[in-house]
Amino acid sequence: MNRDNIAVACLLRHKQDGYRVIVANAHIHWDPAFSDVKLVQVAMLMEELDDLATKWAKRKDDKSPTYADPTKIPLVICGDFNSTPNSGVYEYMSRGTIHSAHADFQSHRYGKFTEVGMTHPFPLRSAYAQGPGGKELLPFTNYTPGFQGVIDYIWYGTSALTVEAVMEQPEAAYIENVVGFPDPHFPSEYRPPMKPN
């Protein structure tokens, strides 16, 4: 676990009406051979977000509402999760749980994560999973000569937010003429506008 991957989380508050939203950004380990490390990194992120949401739900100032249930605070998690939709990371984020015997844990043991499995309390959905049956709409968020696929996500708390639209992919003719994507003309793979429920 001596990796230099990080995450940043903050609580944003609207000045006039006190509306709050937790926003986090993460970059998870890249190597496909370390799916177990990715799962543990994401579990650590979600534990920290749970602690922060619990703390921030009770925070009271002049205009901000308080929340009896911390999972009701609007939550957005953007990140390069370096994990495809068939991965343990995706399963964990979208279902809120993953069994301790999941194949992505391989043969390594990680204390409570591999003894009892992992859970988080947030009802999350990928902003790109707006297709039939929750299918990811985008064919890729990363496009290189050796890999094309969805590995970057915007997760949102479904108890407080909905996706209004997802921007379309760059045209195929454009992609054929670039070395990779994201690129200087499309610098971010995080693109769907959202609105509160």
Beta strands, then each sheet from edge to edge (+ up, - down):
strand 1: 7-13
strand 2: 20-27
strand 3: 75-80
strand 4: 97-98
strand 5: 118-119
strand 6: 124-126
strand 7: 142-143
strand 8: 148-149
strand 9: 152-157
strand 10: 161-163
strand 11: 194-196
sheet 1: 1+ 2- 3- 9+ 6-
sheet 2: 4+ 5-
sheet 3: 7+ 8-
sheet 4: 10+ 11-
end
